[in-house]
Amino acid sequence: MNTSTPPRTVSAHEESTLRRWLLHGLSRSDAKTTGPHHEETPGHQHPWWQVMCLTGVDYFSTLGYQPGIAALAAGALSPIATLLLVALTLFGALPTYRAVAKQSPHGLGSLSMLESLLPGWRGKLLVLFLLGFVATAFIVTITLSAADATAHVLHNPFVPESFSGWQVPVTLMLIAALGAVFLIGFSEAISIAVVLVAVYLALNVVVVAVAVQHVLIEPALVADWGAALTAEHSSPIAMIAVSLYVMPKLALGLSGFETGVAVMPLVKGDLARRIAGTRKLLTTAALIMSGFLITSSFATTVLIPAAEFAEGGKANGRALAYLAHEFLGDWFGTAYDISTIAILWFAGASALAGLLNIVPRYLPRYGMAPDWSRATRPMVLVFTAISFAITLVFDADVESQGGAYATGVLALILSAAIAVTLSAWSAGRRRAALPFGVITLIFAYATVANIIERPDGLVIALLFVLAIVVTSLISRATRSTELRVTRISLDDAARRYINEAGEIHLIANEPHARDCKEYVDKAREAWELHRLRTGEGLIFLEVTVPDASEFESELRVIGEERHGFRILRMESPTVANSIAALLLYLRDETGKTPHVYFHWAAEGNPIGALLRYLVFGGGDIPPLTREVLRQAEPDPARRPLVHVG
């Protein structure tokens, strides 16, 4: 007798409930509010210093691992290399992003600037390419921050040594917890960020002050450090040269600038006050971070033995925490560890929130993301799975992920510098373009040098680029038969033509010379192919495609009379979709069944016609128009009629 229980199947009700939960908050974007030059103002805005704390959980949290990575990369030269990094921060990245804040005040950042400078497919493909580096920077922020938080957990003296080999499992648990928070529902919590940043910076002030005090009371340590410098490098010029060589590895200390402009809509005030507040935000954060970078790099290099920075050492990925335990005791050190773990974990939340913010701002507007990508929860699952994979690839090691992180950060800053330079040059501000051009060259060197030294970051970024481009193009193709029109409006003349027509007969015409002969020939063709007389109130319909790379658009129909013929003109990214949308609109407005008349296009390769439709918005228009109508209106009795002769 078989007593086994048959496998349980998921009922349709349960599947529907799960689907509703996953797609909670799904909404369609409106081209009028998601375009590159307009963003809705958030309901809650805050003073600039509070918003600075939101970006600071990403920017300031790098103190958890930056000094250790700098010591590994530059050795005794770490303080000098850090000084060059600070100079690049204050005189390179800061002025660049202050300019970005002025020119992109709605929070879309340098990507939207490049998109507007390179219209059409060039701009969109460039944005897709750069989104790969954005994904690299944000995803590795999540994995690297979680890995460093794990290092602070496992190296705490109160944690049993039996957990020493749990770096990967604990990191994965932290990432899973982060994803779970977003699945439950993560609301913007600037108040939490303010508390975390205030406590973390205060503890760092104590640790750095005590460390510097120990350096001052033990001058022999400084003498030993100076002797090591002169022994390894023959002259100050050699020191600077080597520091410039290793500086790209320290680029983690530049993270946070792109986030700083992304949160601009949260700054309280009108547009002018928002720009001014964001500039204060960027400047204050850069000055605070620069002070901490210089002092922490000097203190950790002088006070911590070089062997402790290496893998397995007590200062690996946690140099300042090492000093906190060493000089202030394990209880204070544990408090510092808890604060560091919290801000590093919250930095991952900031990065994940940034990813969830970027996807609906760009890809759906391009038609290059499936409809469910507008919902938070499915994307959280996707990004969490990717973070798991990156963690396993890098074995949850902080230092080994530094190259990938630096690649993403440097690529973003380089793109911002290029955008600002091109913007200043195109506006005729040559004096402003020149220094930004120099900054661009410096960041180009840093990016290329980092990629040559550590190509794994480029490989990861290119994998993200490939995945984004492939999925985007597939999505664009699968969504190509949507109506893709956000709103339709008719001017007075167009509305009068429609109201005066007994039956709505629209003759599709591809405009050329638009002279009398063109319309007479088209009217004759309508008679020969469809037996339509001019006296039946024929209306010509003309669609022009200004930019086929756009996906959604508002359709404005303009009525015009030329050579005794009535014409409806409109612009749209695609011909077939706009005609179908207009037909459905006229049906609903008038209660009549509209007719549209085509002639067969010249015979050719159907694959070529499909590509012309996807890329140029044209293609074989009659069957495409009917297919769009068929999908939009399932009832054949209510569907506008398409005639082809």
Salt bridges, closest charged atoms under 4 A:
GLU14 OE2 - ARG8 NH2 2.40
ASP30 OD2 - LYS32 NZ 2.62
GLU39 OE1 - ARG361 NE 3.68
GLU115 OE2 - ARG365 NH1 3.22
ASP148 OD2 - HIS152 ND1 3.66
GLU188 OE2 - HIS46 NE2 3.53
GLU232 OE1 - HIS233 NE2 3.70
ASP330 OD1 - HIS325 ND1 3.14
ASP337 OD1 - ARG318 NH2 3.68
ASP337 OD2 - HIS325 NE2 2.76
ASP371 OD1 - ARG28 NH1 3.70
ASP371 OD1 - ARG374 NE 3.33
GLU399 OE2 - ARG454 NH2 3.56
GLU453 OE2 - LYS249 NZ 3.22
GLU482 OE2 - ARG479 NE 2.84
GLU500 OE1 - ARG566 NH2 2.81
ASP521 OD2 - LYS517 NZ 2.81
ASP521 OD1 - ARG524 NH1 2.95
GLU525 OE1 - LYS522 NZ 3.05
GLU525 OE1 - HIS599 ND1 3.54
GLU542 OE1 - ARG514 NE 3.06
GLU550 OE2 - LYS124 NZ 3.01
GLU554 OE2 - ARG487 NH1 2.82
GLU560 OE1 - ARG514 NH2 3.21
GLU560 OE2 - ARG562 NH1 3.26
GLU560 OE1 - ARG569 NE 2.45
ASP588 OD1 - ARG587 NH2 2.90
ASP588 OD1 - ARG638 NH2 3.99
GLU589 OE1 - ARG495 NH1 3.79
GLU627 OE2 - ARG630 NH2 2.62
GLU633 OE1 - ARG587 NH1 2.92
GLU633 OE1 - ARG638 NH1 3.02
